[in-house]
């Protein structure tokens, strides 16, 4: 199974959960030229949402967020795995991490419907280097 792995940094921001919240932040970032490798949004309470932003240029995101007074937590580290969408691809990744004794505490993935996938793997900071090594970095 062919896949590539890269170390990525991500930042969290917590926002009021209201219609258009993600649109406003994503549009603002696009307007100032911040590109994202990935984005997730999850509930963070009854009226809050937490966005995870995976910028292609972490320093640019941090600077633009400061200028816009958008509070960010981070940077944190994750692994971005991209590859051929084959049966068992994610199981193979998890097997390698399991055999290395790495505890995955969260993950999120998607296929593009044309034969490729993207997968974000969150591991504890103290296990990050071991996880990267297990996946060939």
Secondary structure, 3 states (H helix, E strand, C coil): CCEEEEEEEEEEEEEECCCCHHHHHHHHHHHCCCCEEEEEEEECCCCEEEEEEEECCHHHHHHHHHHCCCCCEEEEEEEEEEEECCCCHHHHHHHHHHHCCCCEEEEEEEECCCCEEEEEEEECHHHHHHHHHHCCC
